[in-house]
Amino acid sequence: MSAITVHIVNIVSPTYQQVWQVREEVLRKPLGMSLKNEDLGMDANDTIFVAQTDDKVIGCVMLHHLNAGLMKLRQMAVYPEWQGKGVGKLLVQHAEEYASEQNYKKIVLHARMVAADFYSKLGYHIVSNVFTEVGIPHVVMQKDNGLDLLPNQRRCTFV
Ligand SMILES: CC(C)(COP(=O)(O)OP(=O)(O)OC[C@H]1O[C@@H](n2cnc3c(N)ncnc32)[C@H](O)[C@@H]1OP(=O)(O)O)[C@@H](O)C(=O)NCCC(=O)NCCS
């Protein structure tokens, strides 16, 4: 198997179309929805992380600036055939590392209930009641980000 690498891209990167596709296939189509009906204006200001192998995007996650010190992690998606192989964890670790480097103290996210245990394993805890988003139950989860990591404590190298 080829190596899985994580990269930061933006909406003008050629790769962005593949980011759109993985979100559409994994996050919207199973709900009978489409990104075509959504305003994706936030994407332009977000930091977009992609996991790739053989130049193909197999997963993504995005970080959105909320306020000084606080970021929202959103649009976490891994293609079904790549799930359960550590890709989601790798993406979140890269996003957290990036947030730490940018001095963000905390990350929040809206977790689908079916994914809450995935985030729990990564150190996030539930801070809300259950609410509905895109027609399915969610909870708000958050994590105080590991800050001021010394260079030799870093888990990830951006490539
Ligand atoms: C949820 C998702 C992003 C996880 O990505 P992944 O690449 O499959 O997860 P990983 O392989 O990195 O798993 C890391 C750990 O979490 C666990 N895990 C993964 N998905 C889980 C889930 N849905 N429920 C409970 N545990 C889960 C894994 O077993 C693994 O545990 P381990 O470290 O003890 O071995 C992915 O399954 C996905 O895209 N699901 C559909 C879309 C979705 O629900 N996105 C989240 C929206 S909030």
The ligand as an SDF file (V2000), in Angstrom:
LIG
                    3D

 48 50  0  0  0  0  0  0  0  0999 V2000
  -16.0850    8.8680   11.5540 C   0  0  0  0  0  0  0  0  0  0  0  0
  -14.9150    8.7450   10.5710 C   0  0  0  0  0  0  0  0  0  0  0  0
  -14.4610   10.1190   10.1340 C   0  0  0  0  0  0  0  0  0  0  0  0
  -13.7740    8.0210   11.2910 C   0  0  0  0  0  0  0  0  0  0  0  0
  -12.6620    7.9220   10.4050 O   0  0  0  0  0  0  0  0  0  0  0  0
  -11.8500    6.5490   10.2990 P   0  0  0  0  0  0  0  0  0  0  0  0
  -10.7080    6.7550    9.3980 O   0  0  0  0  0  0  0  0  0  0  0  0
  -12.8020    5.4710    9.9570 O   0  0  0  0  0  0  0  0  0  0  0  0
  -11.3740    6.3590   11.8220 O   0  0  0  0  0  0  0  0  0  0  0  0
   -9.9850    5.7560   12.3280 P   0  0  0  0  0  0  0  0  0  0  0  0
   -9.6880    4.5050   11.5770 O   0  0  0  0  0  0  0  0  0  0  0  0
   -8.9410    6.8070   12.3370 O   0  0  0  0  0  0  0  0  0  0  0  0
  -10.3880    5.3710   13.8290 O   0  0  0  0  0  0  0  0  0  0  0  0
   -9.7060    5.8480   14.9800 C   0  0  0  0  0  0  0  0  0  0  0  0
  -10.3280    5.1360   16.1650 C   0  0  0  0  0  0  0  0  0  0  0  0
  -11.7090    5.4630   16.2720 O   0  0  0  0  0  0  0  0  0  0  0  0
  -12.5320    4.3100   16.1630 C   0  0  0  0  0  0  0  0  0  0  0  0
  -13.7010    4.6750   15.3730 N   0  0  0  0  0  0  0  0  0  0  0  0
  -13.7340    5.0800   14.0960 C   0  0  0  0  0  0  0  0  0  0  0  0
  -15.0070    5.3720   13.7370 N   0  0  0  0  0  0  0  0  0  0  0  0
  -15.7710    5.1320   14.8170 C   0  0  0  0  0  0  0  0  0  0  0  0
  -17.1510    5.2620   15.0850 C   0  0  0  0  0  0  0  0  0  0  0  0
  -18.0260    5.6930   14.1440 N   0  0  0  0  0  0  0  0  0  0  0  0
  -17.6050    4.9260   16.3270 N   0  0  0  0  0  0  0  0  0  0  0  0
  -16.7360    4.5090   17.2920 C   0  0  0  0  0  0  0  0  0  0  0  0
  -15.3940    4.3800   17.0990 N   0  0  0  0  0  0  0  0  0  0  0  0
  -14.9340    4.6890   15.8700 C   0  0  0  0  0  0  0  0  0  0  0  0
  -11.6650    3.2750   15.4760 C   0  0  0  0  0  0  0  0  0  0  0  0
  -12.0700    1.9650   15.7950 O   0  0  0  0  0  0  0  0  0  0  0  0
  -10.2980    3.6050   16.0320 C   0  0  0  0  0  0  0  0  0  0  0  0
  -10.1710    3.0770   17.3260 O   0  0  0  0  0  0  0  0  0  0  0  0
   -8.7550    2.5140   17.8950 P   0  0  0  0  0  0  0  0  0  0  0  0
   -7.8140    3.7150   17.8870 O   0  0  0  0  0  0  0  0  0  0  0  0
   -9.0900    2.0230   19.2380 O   0  0  0  0  0  0  0  0  0  0  0  0
   -8.3230    1.4590   16.9330 O   0  0  0  0  0  0  0  0  0  0  0  0
  -15.2980    7.9280    9.3240 C   0  0  0  0  0  0  0  0  0  0  0  0
  -15.7290    6.6470    9.7320 O   0  0  0  0  0  0  0  0  0  0  0  0
  -16.3760    8.5550    8.4720 C   0  0  0  0  0  0  0  0  0  0  0  0
  -16.0710    9.2980    7.5360 O   0  0  0  0  0  0  0  0  0  0  0  0
  -17.6450    8.2510    8.7680 N   0  0  0  0  0  0  0  0  0  0  0  0
  -18.7690    8.7470    7.9720 C   0  0  0  0  0  0  0  0  0  0  0  0
  -18.9200   10.2760    8.0600 C   0  0  0  0  0  0  0  0  0  0  0  0
  -19.0100   10.7720    9.4780 C   0  0  0  0  0  0  0  0  0  0  0  0
  -19.7260   10.2630   10.3290 O   0  0  0  0  0  0  0  0  0  0  0  0
  -18.2210   11.8270    9.7330 N   0  0  0  0  0  0  0  0  0  0  0  0
  -18.1910   12.4850   11.0170 C   0  0  0  0  0  0  0  0  0  0  0  0
  -19.1490   13.6120   10.9850 C   0  0  0  0  0  0  0  0  0  0  0  0
  -19.2360   14.4190   12.5760 S   0  0  0  0  0  0  0  0  0  0  0  0
  1  2  1  0
  2  3  1  0
  2  4  1  0
  2 36  1  0
  4  5  1  0
  5  6  1  0
  6  7  2  0
  6  8  1  0
  6  9  1  0
  9 10  1  0
 10 11  2  0
 10 12  1  0
 10 13  1  0
 13 14  1  0
 14 15  1  0
 15 16  1  0
 15 30  1  0
 16 17  1  0
 17 18  1  0
 17 28  1  0
 18 19  1  0
 18 27  1  0
 19 20  2  0
 20 21  1  0
 21 22  1  0
 21 27  2  0
 22 23  1  0
 22 24  2  0
 24 25  1  0
 25 26  2  0
 26 27  1  0
 28 29  1  0
 28 30  1  0
 30 31  1  0
 31 32  1  0
 32 33  2  0
 32 34  1  0
 32 35  1  0
 36 37  1  0
 36 38  1  0
 38 39  2  0
 38 40  1  0
 40 41  1  0
 41 42  1  0
 42 43  1  0
 43 44  2  0
 43 45  1  0
 45 46  1  0
 46 47  1  0
 47 48  1  0
M  END
$$$$
